[in-house]
């Protein structure tokens, strides 16, 4: 089976955690798309849930499939968020933001009582950092912010050069919130909490793709089947 099949199997297993009446956060990205499709099938069969999407792309998909939607303004606390991840460490720290929705994804995850991450098993890593870490930044003062971000990474013992993410057409990628994304392949982030703290206090940084202490469980699918890893 290919990676998309494993993603779908992980998404299917996540359906077992759903209960009628739940308020759900819907993630963004290729794995989350599988979950939204499967959730819509379950909802069409009678499961009553209401959902908060983490991006315009997810909102459009969910709406087209007939899912009931709300916002965090109307439902500020959620029961569960199901989302993908670009990397998952053994303690369930994550790198997210490959789909460009890390700010809204983190807001929704933080508003949820539980977060489940779904992924194919290649996302399971001993140390975060091989996947480029996204940093969402405001356009104003971009070069000053970039230098501060590089200094923060160096101070956290994972130096790297952060570059501006671009869309396939060559233009700067712009998030749903109107921000830009800096990203760097740092190789290894040996102390994600330290880096997260340093990045969070930089003026111009809106949010970063390190999700620490938010996921309670990961559902991983691969050639050996599907397994669930829970955070201690």
C-alpha positions in Angstrom: 0.0 0.0 0.0 1.1 3.6 -0.6 1.3 6.5 1.8 -2.1 7.8 1.0 -3.6 4.4 1.8 -1.9 4.5 5.2 -3.1 8.0 5.9 -6.6 7.0 5.2 -6.3 4.0 7.5 -5.1 6.2 10.3 -8.0 8.6 9.6 -10.5 5.8 9.7 -9.2 4.6 13.1 -9.8 8.1 14.5 -13.5 7.8 13.8 -13.7 5.3 16.7 -13.1 8.3 19.1 -16.1 10.2 17.9 -19.3 10.5 19.9 -22.7 12.1 19.0 -22.9 15.8 19.8 -19.2 16.4 19.7 -17.7 19.7 18.7 -14.7 18.8 16.5 -11.7 20.7 15.2 -10.8 19.7 11.7 -7.2 19.8 10.7 -5.5 20.9 7.4 -3.4 18.9 5.0 -3.4 15.7 3.0 -4.1 13.3 6.0 -6.8 15.6 7.4 -8.5 15.6 4.1 -9.0 11.8 4.4 -10.5 12.3 7.9 -13.0 15.0 6.6 -14.1 12.7 3.8 -14.7 9.8 6.2 -16.3 12.0 8.8 -18.8 13.3 6.2 -19.7 9.7 5.4 -20.4 9.0 9.0 -22.4 12.3 9.4 -24.5 11.4 6.4 -25.3 8.1 8.1 -26.6 10.0 11.2 -23.7 11.0 13.4 -24.5 14.4 14.8 -21.3 16.5 15.1 -20.4 20.2 14.5 -17.0 21.2 13.3 -14.5 24.1 13.3 -12.1 24.0 10.3 -8.5 25.2 10.7 -8.2 26.6 7.2 -10.2 28.0 4.3 -9.3 24.9 2.3 -10.7 22.6 5.0 -13.8 24.8 5.4 -14.5 24.5 1.7 -14.0 20.8 1.7 -16.2 20.2 4.8 -18.9 22.6 3.5 -19.0 20.8 0.1 -19.5 17.5 1.9 -22.4 18.7 3.9 -20.7 18.8 7.4 -22.2 21.2 9.9 -19.8 24.0 10.7 -19.3 26.6 13.4 -16.6 29.0 14.6 -14.6 29.3 17.8 -16.5 32.5 18.5 -19.7 30.6 18.7 -18.2 27.4 20.1 -15.0 28.5 22.0 -14.4 25.1 23.6 -14.1 21.9 21.5 -14.2 18.3 22.5 -11.7 16.9 20.1 -9.4 18.0 17.3 -8.1 15.5 14.7 -5.2 16.7 12.6 -2.2 15.4 10.7 1.5 16.3 11.4 4.7 16.6 9.4 6.7 15.0 12.2 5.8 13.3 15.5 8.4 12.7 18.2 8.2 9.9 20.7 6.8 12.3 23.4 4.2 13.4 20.9 5.8 16.8 20.3 5.0 17.8 16.7 6.2 19.8 13.7 3.1 21.1 11.9 2.5 23.7 9.3 3.4 22.0 6.0 0.0 23.0 4.7 0.5 26.6 5.8 -2.3 26.6 8.5 -0.2 26.3 11.7 -1.6 29.4 13.4 -5.2 28.4 13.1 -4.3 24.7 13.8 -2.7 25.7 17.0 -5.5 27.9 18.1 -8.1 25.2 17.5 -5.9 22.5 19.2 -5.5 24.7 22.2 -9.2 25.2 22.4 -9.8 21.4 22.4 -10.1 19.1 25.4 -8.2 16.5 23.4 -6.1 16.3 20.2 -5.5 13.2 18.1 -2.8 13.2 15.5 -3.2 10.9 12.5 -0.3 10.0 10.2 1.5 7.3 8.2 4.3 5.9 10.2 7.1 7.7 8.3 6.1 10.8 10.3 7.2 9.0 13.5 10.8 10.2 14.4 13.2 10.0 17.3 14.1 13.7 17.0 12.3 16.5 15.4 13.9 18.7 12.7 14.4 16.9 9.5 11.1 18.4 8.1 11.5 22.1 7.6 10.2 24.0 10.6 7.6 26.7 9.6 7.5 30.0 11.3 4.5 32.3 10.5 5.6 36.0 10.4 4.2 39.4 9.5 5.4 40.9 6.3 6.6 44.1 7.9 10.3 43.9 9.0 10.8 40.5 7.4 14.5 40.6 7.2 14.9 41.7 10.8 12.5 39.0 11.9 14.4 36.4 9.8 17.7 37.3 11.5 16.2 37.1 14.9 14.7 33.7 14.1 18.1 32.4 12.9 19.7 33.7 16.1 17.1 31.9 18.2 17.8 28.6 16.4 21.5 29.0 16.9 21.0 29.8 20.6 19.0 26.6 20.9 21.8 24.5 19.4 20.1 23.9 16.0 21.4 26.5 13.7 19.9 26.9 10.2 19.1 29.4 7.5 15.5 30.3 7.3 14.1 31.0 3.8 10.8 32.4 2.7 8.2 29.8 1.6 7.0 30.2 -1.9 4.0 29.0 -3.8 4.4 26.9 -7.0 4.0 30.1 -9.1 7.1 31.5 -7.4 5.4 34.2 -5.4 5.6 34.3 -1.6 3.2 31.9 0.1 0.5 33.9 2.0 -1.4 32.2 4.9 -5.2 32.6 5.4 -4.3 35.3 8.0 -2.3 37.3 5.5 1.1 36.3 6.9 4.3 34.9 5.4 6.1 31.7 6.4 9.8 31.3 7.1 11.1 27.7 7.2 14.3 25.8 7.7 15.5 22.2 7.7 17.4 22.3 11.0 18.4 18.7 10.9 17.8 18.0 14.6 15.9 20.0 17.2 17.4 18.5 20.4 15.4 20.9 22.7 12.1 21.8 21.1 10.8 23.5 24.2 13.8 25.9 24.3 13.4 26.8 20.6 9.7 27.3 21.0 10.2 29.7 23.9 12.8 31.7 22.0 10.7 32.0 18.9 7.6 33.0 20.8 9.1 36.2 22.1 10.4 37.5 18.8 8.5 40.6 17.6 7.2 39.8 14.1 6.7 36.0 14.8 3.0 35.2 14.8 3.4 31.5 15.6 5.7 28.6 15.1 5.2 25.0 14.0 6.4 23.3 17.2 3.3 21.8 18.9 4.4 20.8 22.4 2.1 19.2 24.9 -1.1 19.5 22.7 -1.5 16.0 21.3 -2.7 13.3 23.7 -2.5 10.5 21.1 -1.1 9.6 17.7 -2.6 7.1 15.3 0.1 5.7 13.0 -0.5 3.4 10.1 2.0 1.4 8.1 2.8 -2.0 6.6 2.5 -3.5 10.1 -1.0 -2.2 10.6 -2.4 0.7 12.7 -1.2 1.5 16.2 -2.1 4.1 18.8 0.5 5.8 20.9 -0.6 7.8 23.9 1.3 10.6 25.7 2.5 9.6 29.1 
